[in-house]
Amino acid sequence: MLARRLLQTRPAIAAIRSRAYATDARERVRIVEVGPRDGLQNESAVIPPAVKAELINRLTEAGLDIIESGSFVSPKWVPQMAGTAEVLKTMQRRKGLHYPVLVPNLKGLEILLDLLSEQPASEVPYTDEIAVFTAATDAFSKANTNCTVAESLQRLEAVTKRATKEGLRVRGYVSVVIDCPYSGKVDPVKVKEVTQALLDMGCYEVSLGDTVGTGNPTTVGKMLRTVLDGGIPASVLAGHYHDTYGMGVSNILTSLEHGIRTFDSSVGGLGGCPYSPGATGNVATEDVLYALRGSRYATPGDLNAIAEVGTWISKALNRTNSSRVGKALEARRAREQLERERERDGGSAENISAKL
Ligand SMILES: CC(C)(COP(=O)([O-])OP(=O)([O-])OC[C@H]1O[C@@H](n2cnc3c(N)ncnc32)[C@H](O)[C@@H]1OP(=O)([O-])[O-])[C@@H](O)C(=O)NCCC(=O)NCCSC(=O)C[C@@](C)(O)CC(=O)[O-]
């Protein structure tokens, strides 16, 4: 029943999306907002489901259309992602938007399917998409999911088959495509092989993760050329670049030159990976949107509104906003507010200096 319901909504989803971009002559870039999952999974504080749901609602309001909303992983491994079921139940879901969730194994998938089966048929499904994840090295795979890459691919094949049968789309992730925090430099050929394995099992897209954030345009370009020369089309690839060394935007521009049109990013540059010590969050959504402003690429979302969400969540988590663009826009908003107050108060020097 679930499969039928999800399949029925697909043509409507496609129609809404093609309408949204039909009038724009620019080439479309998809943004997968991963802040509520990749971002929050790495925060030291445990965040209540209500705050996570509010973050997703605000991102939806700000115009993003693919928002990764949580994980059905073991809470013993990643306690920050506990409560994803409650998040999905309480957040506002809009028809036509996608709210993928991470699933590491059949157990996680069964928990999600049980949740979906409890939903009345009239409601927008909690999600229509899962993301499965593996790595390009055994060392990272063991640290992250307690099994080798080959074992994880076996595990994920079963998950992908079952999810597809239930009408869910499946996205794949390959971590550590440039460097591994445990075993060093990664051979791009291995990245190509693992990507191909995920596509062969039925993933519609594979996101290539520079988990450590050490990649630069040279190493990312080399990795992409190996994957693309291996016969994998750019249309089924996404870039997922952590910004540890400030190379996230540069790596996206390089990926665009290689034909990639989907990128993962995180509002306020939230996050990191619990199994990649020292790595910072994803490239900030605000920075990506600003970098592509005025270019031949159309991106979803309202930059100013997203920047306000970045300011809000950074304050809520008591952390520094990691988005350079977000901070610049925040400073501009503060200046403009001061200007308005100056005009209202008649612009006297005492009034202004009292507020500074
Ligand atoms: C895969 C496992 C479960 C194997 O972990 P394990 O310990 O080998 O699993 P297990 O099958 O032996 O189960 C251990 C316990 O966990 C329970 N369990 C087992 N599965 C689930 C589940 N799905 N949901 C809830 N509970 C679960 C299971 O029932 C059992 O409970 P107990 O009997 O001890 O009470 C574990 O290693 C795990 O959850 N790992 C997830 C780690 C993670 O979430 N990492 C971050 C996401 S990946 C990432 O961030 C990278 C990415 C995607 O962003 C891209 C990039 O930047 O590179």
The ligand as an SDF file (V2000), in Angstrom:
LIG
                    3D

 58 60  0  0  0  0  0  0  0  0999 V2000
   25.4660    0.2150   11.3240 C   0  0  0  0  0  0  0  0  0  0  0  0
   25.4900    0.0260   12.8050 C   0  0  0  0  0  0  0  0  0  0  0  0
   24.0790   -0.1130   13.3690 C   0  0  0  0  0  0  0  0  0  0  0  0
   26.2620   -1.2570   13.0930 C   0  0  0  0  0  0  0  0  0  0  0  0
   26.6050   -1.3360   14.4720 O   0  0  0  0  0  0  0  0  0  0  0  0
   26.7710   -2.7360   15.2120 P   0  0  0  0  0  0  0  0  0  0  0  0
   27.1020   -2.4380   16.6450 O   0  0  0  0  0  0  0  0  0  0  0  0
   27.7210   -3.5910   14.4300 O   0  0  0  0  0  0  0  0  0  0  0  0
   25.2970   -3.3010   15.0140 O   0  0  0  0  0  0  0  0  0  0  0  0
   24.5310   -4.4880   15.6240 P   0  0  0  0  0  0  0  0  0  0  0  0
   23.6840   -5.0290   14.5320 O   0  0  0  0  0  0  0  0  0  0  0  0
   25.4640   -5.4330   16.3630 O   0  0  0  0  0  0  0  0  0  0  0  0
   23.5820   -3.7720   16.6900 O   0  0  0  0  0  0  0  0  0  0  0  0
   24.0780   -3.1530   17.8600 C   0  0  0  0  0  0  0  0  0  0  0  0
   22.8970   -2.5170   18.6020 C   0  0  0  0  0  0  0  0  0  0  0  0
   22.3590   -1.4500   17.8470 O   0  0  0  0  0  0  0  0  0  0  0  0
   20.9920   -1.7260   17.4960 C   0  0  0  0  0  0  0  0  0  0  0  0
   20.7870   -1.2800   16.1330 N   0  0  0  0  0  0  0  0  0  0  0  0
   21.3690   -1.7600   15.0190 C   0  0  0  0  0  0  0  0  0  0  0  0
   20.9530   -1.0860   13.9620 N   0  0  0  0  0  0  0  0  0  0  0  0
   20.0880   -0.1480   14.3960 C   0  0  0  0  0  0  0  0  0  0  0  0
   19.3440    0.8640   13.7630 C   0  0  0  0  0  0  0  0  0  0  0  0
   19.4010    1.0460   12.4430 N   0  0  0  0  0  0  0  0  0  0  0  0
   18.5590    1.6550   14.5170 N   0  0  0  0  0  0  0  0  0  0  0  0
   18.4940    1.4930   15.8400 C   0  0  0  0  0  0  0  0  0  0  0  0
   19.1920    0.5530   16.5310 N   0  0  0  0  0  0  0  0  0  0  0  0
   19.9860   -0.2630   15.7820 C   0  0  0  0  0  0  0  0  0  0  0  0
   20.8530   -3.2320   17.6490 C   0  0  0  0  0  0  0  0  0  0  0  0
   19.5190   -3.5740   17.9020 O   0  0  0  0  0  0  0  0  0  0  0  0
   21.7570   -3.4870   18.8410 C   0  0  0  0  0  0  0  0  0  0  0  0
   21.0880   -3.0740   20.0190 O   0  0  0  0  0  0  0  0  0  0  0  0
   21.3080   -3.8820   21.4050 P   0  0  0  0  0  0  0  0  0  0  0  0
   20.9100   -5.2990   21.1050 O   0  0  0  0  0  0  0  0  0  0  0  0
   22.7740   -3.7420   21.7300 O   0  0  0  0  0  0  0  0  0  0  0  0
   20.4100   -3.1700   22.3460 O   0  0  0  0  0  0  0  0  0  0  0  0
   26.1880    1.1920   13.5380 C   0  0  0  0  0  0  0  0  0  0  0  0
   27.5320    1.1580   13.2050 O   0  0  0  0  0  0  0  0  0  0  0  0
   25.6230    2.5270   13.1540 C   0  0  0  0  0  0  0  0  0  0  0  0
   24.4900    2.8560   13.4660 O   0  0  0  0  0  0  0  0  0  0  0  0
   26.4500    3.3520   12.4970 N   0  0  0  0  0  0  0  0  0  0  0  0
   25.9980    4.6660   12.0000 C   0  0  0  0  0  0  0  0  0  0  0  0
   27.1150    5.6460   12.0980 C   0  0  0  0  0  0  0  0  0  0  0  0
   26.6490    6.9840   11.5760 C   0  0  0  0  0  0  0  0  0  0  0  0
   25.4890    7.3250   11.6370 O   0  0  0  0  0  0  0  0  0  0  0  0
   27.6130    7.7730   11.0770 N   0  0  0  0  0  0  0  0  0  0  0  0
   27.3530    9.0620   10.5700 C   0  0  0  0  0  0  0  0  0  0  0  0
   26.6210    9.0280    9.2630 C   0  0  0  0  0  0  0  0  0  0  0  0
   27.6750    8.7500    7.8780 S   0  0  0  0  0  0  0  0  0  0  0  0
   28.3250   10.2990    7.5220 C   0  0  0  0  0  0  0  0  0  0  0  0
   28.1190   11.2240    8.2350 O   0  0  0  0  0  0  0  0  0  0  0  0
   29.0870   10.4940    6.2460 C   0  0  0  0  0  0  0  0  0  0  0  0
   28.2470   11.2130    5.1810 C   0  0  0  0  0  0  0  0  0  0  0  0
   27.0580   10.3650    4.7470 C   0  0  0  0  0  0  0  0  0  0  0  0
   27.7230   12.4470    5.6720 O   0  0  0  0  0  0  0  0  0  0  0  0
   29.1260   11.5140    3.9560 C   0  0  0  0  0  0  0  0  0  0  0  0
   30.4830   12.0920    4.3080 C   0  0  0  0  0  0  0  0  0  0  0  0
   30.5800   13.2240    4.7700 O   0  0  0  0  0  0  0  0  0  0  0  0
   31.4400   11.3510    4.1070 O   0  0  0  0  0  0  0  0  0  0  0  0
  1  2  1  0
  2  3  1  0
  2  4  1  0
  2 36  1  0
  4  5  1  0
  5  6  1  0
  6  7  2  0
  6  8  1  0
  6  9  1  0
  9 10  1  0
 10 11  2  0
 10 12  1  0
 10 13  1  0
 13 14  1  0
 14 15  1  0
 15 16  1  0
 15 30  1  0
 16 17  1  0
 17 18  1  0
 17 28  1  0
 18 19  1  0
 18 27  1  0
 19 20  2  0
 20 21  1  0
 21 22  1  0
 21 27  2  0
 22 23  1  0
 22 24  2  0
 24 25  1  0
 25 26  2  0
 26 27  1  0
 28 29  1  0
 28 30  1  0
 30 31  1  0
 31 32  1  0
 32 33  2  0
 32 34  1  0
 32 35  1  0
 36 37  1  0
 36 38  1  0
 38 39  2  0
 38 40  1  0
 40 41  1  0
 41 42  1  0
 42 43  1  0
 43 44  2  0
 43 45  1  0
 45 46  1  0
 46 47  1  0
 47 48  1  0
 48 49  1  0
 49 50  2  0
 49 51  1  0
 51 52  1  0
 52 53  1  0
 52 54  1  0
 52 55  1  0
 55 56  1  0
 56 57  2  0
 56 58  1  0
M  CHG  5   8  -1  12  -1  34  -1  35  -1  58  -1
M  END
$$$$
